[in-house]
Amino acid sequence: MSRQLVACMLNVSEGRNINLVESIARSALRAVNPPAKSGAEGWQINASVLNIFQDRDYNRSVITIVGREESIGPSVEAACKTAFELIDLSKQEGVHPRLGAVDLVPLHPLSENVSLKTLGALARDIARNLTTKVKGSSVFLFGAADVEGRGLVARRKAVGWFKAPVDYSALRHDLGDPPSARYGLTGVGAIPYMMNVNITLDTQDVALGRRVAAAVRATSPSGLPGVQAMAFPHEGKVEVACNVDLLPAHLTSPGWKVQESLGGQYVFTPPEVLTECILQESEGVGAVGVALVGFTPEEAHARALHALASGEGEGWRKARERRM
């Protein structure tokens, strides 16, 4: 079977209705997988959903779709179309910022032989197909899908993702119809694998959480490589929500606390190092929970190979959310 594997960490603006979110996940599977063969040995599939992470306060879910390079596009498109049908952004409320019913569609290489250039072209195809088939949808591009190669943080700032309240008429888009309150604005792109690590601090002081988030960001003098961070009120506490990017290994500097990945071509800040740094910056406040949303790159690759080879499409039933 093909070992050219790709992941999509699909972010949708619904975290309270599990049946709705699972319907989106199953759409990704039906689009590319052959009908199940009861009791058949050696039955292989083309895509699997390894994990569904739901957060009620955020009202947001992350669906980890993995598949062969030739199958990931139709799989992701089918999931997005179902999400657009089922989620009315104008009726959505949640703590976490969002601009789209389908908020983010990032493609990530899971195999060393999958290039970002290839995934950038695939992401543009997904964006064109969605905006053609779902009238009223709107897209901005990022990473290798963007003509200037701008990263997700830069593109979010450019389109107004961090501004509140949202004025949809003022949002900038690359493809599709002008953004509307019904569908909003969706980010589609291709970037190295990215982990999400959320640390809940034992405090209600959001200002403290924001100071901690600012301190650990890669852009801070004391920050960690590849880390982006924000802080939000969460279930009566404060959560520091972090994206941890894989970085090209040749960009490493002496003293960086990083871990090799994908054959040493990339490095990333390990979740335990990030957690330690956050606690050092939290002014004596402890953590009451740490969640890794999904998997490390090696775990995702291994689980994807197993799921596709064994015909396990609904991998989320075994995974869900892992607490560290």
C-alpha positions in Angstrom: 0.0 0.0 0.0 1.1 3.6 -0.5 3.1 5.0 2.3 2.8 8.6 1.2 0.6 9.7 4.1 -1.0 13.0 4.8 -2.9 14.4 7.8 -5.6 17.1 8.1 -6.3 18.6 11.5 -9.8 19.8 10.5 -11.1 22.6 12.8 -14.9 23.0 12.8 -16.9 25.5 14.9 -19.0 22.9 16.8 -17.9 21.3 20.0 -21.2 20.4 21.8 -23.1 18.1 19.5 -21.1 14.9 19.2 -23.6 13.3 16.7 -23.1 16.3 14.4 -19.3 16.1 14.6 -19.2 12.4 14.1 -21.4 12.9 11.0 -18.7 15.1 9.6 -16.0 12.5 10.4 -17.9 9.7 8.7 -18.4 11.8 5.6 -14.6 11.9 5.3 -14.5 8.1 5.4 -17.5 7.4 3.0 -15.9 9.5 0.3 -12.9 7.3 -0.3 -13.1 4.0 1.5 -14.5 0.8 0.0 -17.5 -0.8 1.6 -16.7 -2.8 4.8 -16.1 -6.5 4.3 -17.2 -8.3 7.4 -14.5 -10.7 8.6 -12.3 -10.1 5.6 -8.5 -10.4 6.2 -6.1 -7.9 4.7 -8.8 -5.4 4.0 -7.3 -1.9 3.5 -8.8 1.5 3.5 -7.7 4.9 2.1 -8.5 7.2 5.0 -9.1 7.1 8.7 -10.2 9.5 11.4 -7.7 8.9 14.2 -9.1 11.4 16.8 -11.9 13.8 17.5 -11.2 16.4 20.1 -14.2 18.3 21.3 -14.3 21.3 23.7 -17.7 22.6 24.9 -16.4 26.0 26.2 -14.6 26.6 23.0 -17.5 25.1 21.0 -14.9 23.8 18.6 -13.7 20.3 17.5 -10.5 19.1 15.8 -11.0 16.1 13.6 -7.7 14.3 12.7 -8.1 12.8 9.2 -5.3 10.8 7.8 -5.0 9.2 4.4 -3.0 8.3 1.3 -1.8 11.3 -0.7 -4.2 10.6 -3.6 -7.2 10.2 -1.2 -6.9 12.9 1.3 -8.3 15.6 -1.0 -11.7 14.0 -1.7 -11.9 12.9 2.0 -11.4 16.3 3.4 -13.7 18.0 0.8 -16.5 15.6 1.8 -16.0 16.4 5.5 -16.0 20.1 4.8 -19.2 20.0 2.7 -21.0 18.1 5.5 -19.7 20.7 8.1 -20.9 23.6 5.9 -24.4 21.9 5.7 -24.7 21.2 9.4 -23.1 24.3 11.0 -24.7 27.7 10.9 -22.0 30.1 12.0 -24.5 32.9 12.7 -25.9 30.8 15.5 -22.5 29.7 17.0 -21.1 30.9 20.3 -17.9 29.9 22.0 -14.9 31.2 23.9 -12.4 30.4 21.2 -12.0 32.9 18.3 -13.2 31.6 14.9 -14.1 33.0 11.5 -15.6 30.0 9.7 -18.1 27.2 10.2 -15.2 25.2 8.9 -12.5 27.3 10.5 -9.3 25.7 9.5 -8.2 23.1 6.9 -4.5 22.5 7.3 -2.8 19.7 5.4 0.4 18.2 7.0 2.9 15.7 5.5 3.1 12.5 7.6 5.7 10.8 5.4 9.2 12.1 4.5 8.4 11.6 0.7 5.4 14.0 0.8 6.4 17.6 -0.1 4.8 20.8 1.1 4.9 22.0 -2.5 2.7 19.1 -3.5 0.4 19.6 -0.6 0.2 23.3 -1.3 -1.2 22.5 -4.8 -3.6 20.0 -3.3 -4.8 22.5 -0.7 -5.5 25.0 -3.5 -7.5 22.4 -5.3 -9.6 21.7 -2.1 -10.2 25.4 -1.7 -11.3 25.8 -5.3 -13.6 22.8 -5.2 -15.2 23.9 -2.0 -15.9 27.4 -3.0 -17.3 26.1 -6.3 -19.6 23.5 -4.8 -20.6 25.3 -1.6 -22.1 28.5 -2.8 -21.5 31.3 -0.3 -18.3 29.8 1.2 -15.1 31.8 1.3 -11.5 30.9 1.7 -8.1 32.4 2.6 -4.9 30.5 1.8 -1.8 30.0 4.0 1.5 28.2 4.1 2.5 26.4 0.9 -1.0 27.1 -0.6 -0.4 30.8 -0.4 1.4 32.4 -3.4 3.7 34.3 -1.0 4.1 31.3 1.4 2.8 33.3 4.4 2.3 31.3 7.5 -1.0 30.8 9.4 -0.3 33.4 12.1 0.5 36.1 9.5 -2.5 35.2 7.4 -4.8 35.2 10.4 -3.6 38.7 11.3 -4.0 39.9 7.7 -7.6 38.6 7.3 -8.8 39.9 10.7 -9.1 36.6 12.5 -8.2 38.0 15.9 -10.6 41.0 15.8 -13.8 41.0 17.8 -16.6 41.5 17.2 -16.4 40.1 13.6 -17.4 42.3 10.7 -17.7 39.8 7.9 -18.0 42.5 5.3 -14.5 43.7 6.2 -12.8 40.3 6.0 -10.3 39.7 3.2 -10.6 36.5 1.3 -8.7 34.8 -1.6 -11.3 32.5 -3.2 -15.1 32.2 -3.3 -17.9 34.5 -2.4 -17.5 37.4 0.1 -17.5 36.1 3.7 -21.0 36.0 5.3 -22.3 35.3 8.8 -23.7 31.9 7.6 -20.4 30.3 6.5 -17.8 32.8 7.6 -14.2 32.6 6.3 -12.2 29.3 6.1 -8.4 29.0 6.1 -7.1 26.3 3.8 -3.3 25.6 3.6 -0.4 23.2 3.8 2.2 23.4 6.6 4.5 21.0 8.5 2.8 18.9 11.1 1.4 20.9 14.1 0.5 19.7 17.5 -2.0 21.4 19.8 -1.1 21.4 23.5 -3.6 22.9 26.0 -2.5 23.6 29.6 -5.2 24.6 32.1 -3.9 26.8 34.9 -5.5 26.8 38.4 -6.6 30.4 38.2 -9.4 32.7 36.8 -6.9 35.4 36.0 -7.0 35.7 32.2 -4.4 38.5 32.3 -2.0 36.1 33.9 -2.7 33.5 31.2 -2.1 36.1 28.5 1.3 37.0 30.1 2.2 33.3 30.2 1.1 32.8 26.6 3.2 35.8 25.5 6.3 34.5 27.3 6.3 31.1 25.7 5.6 32.2 22.1 8.5 31.7 19.6 8.4 35.5 19.0 9.3 36.2 22.6 13.0 36.4 23.7 12.2 33.7 26.3 10.0 31.8 23.9 10.1 28.2 22.6 10.8 27.2 19.0 7.7 26.9 16.8 5.2 27.7 19.6 2.2 29.9 19.2 0.0 30.5 22.2 -3.2 32.2 23.3 -5.1 32.2 26.7 -8.8 31.9 27.3 -11.2 31.4 30.2 -12.1 27.7 30.2 -14.4 25.8 32.5 -13.9 28.2 35.4 -10.1 28.3 35.0 -7.7 29.7 32.4 -6.3 27.6 29.5 -3.1 28.4 27.6 -3.8 26.9 24.2 -0.6 26.3 22.2 0.2 25.3 18.6 3.5 23.6 18.3 4.9 23.6 14.8 7.5 21.3 13.3 10.5 23.3 12.1 13.2 22.4 9.5 16.1 20.8 11.3 18.6 23.1 9.6 17.1 26.1 11.4 17.9 24.8 14.9 20.1 26.8 17.2 22.4 25.5 20.0 20.5 25.1 23.3 17.1 24.7 21.8 15.1 22.0 23.7 13.8 20.2 20.7 13.1 16.7 19.5 13.8 15.2 16.1 11.0 14.0 13.9 10.4 12.5 10.4 13.8 11.1 10.1 15.5 14.1 11.5 14.4 16.5 8.8 12.2 18.4 11.3 12.4 19.2 15.0 9.7 20.3 17.5 9.4 21.5 21.1 8.3 18.4 23.1 4.9 18.9 25.0 6.6 18.2 28.4 9.2 21.0 27.7 6.3 23.4 26.8 4.4 22.5 30.0 7.5 23.0 32.1 8.1 26.4 30.6 4.5 27.5 31.1 4.7 26.5 34.8 7.9 28.5 35.2 6.1 31.6 33.8 2.9 31.1 35.7 3.9 33.1 38.9 3.4 30.1 41.2 0.1 29.0 39.8 -0.1 25.3 39.1 -1.7 23.3 36.3 -4.9 21.3 36.7 -4.8 19.7 33.3 -2.7 19.2 30.2 -4.2 17.9 27.0 -2.4 16.9 23.8 -5.0 17.3 21.0 -4.2 14.4 18.8 -0.7 12.9 18.6 2.9 13.6 18.2 4.2 13.3 14.5 5.6 9.8 15.1 2.4 8.6 16.8 0.2 10.0 14.0 2.4 8.3 11.4 2.3 4.9 13.1 -1.4 5.0 13.9 -2.2 6.0 10.3 -0.2 3.1 8.9 -2.0 0.7 11.3 -5.4 2.1 10.7 -5.2 2.0 6.9 -3.7 -1.5 6.8 -6.2 -2.9 9.3 -9.3 -1.2 7.9 -9.9 0.9 11.0 -11.7 4.0 9.8 -13.3 5.2 13.1 -10.0 5.3 15.0 -11.4 8.1 17.2 -13.4 5.6 19.2 -10.1 4.3 20.7 -8.3 7.6 21.0 -10.6 10.6 21.8 -8.6 13.0 23.9 -5.3 12.1 25.7 -4.5 13.7 29.0 -0.8 13.9 29.9 
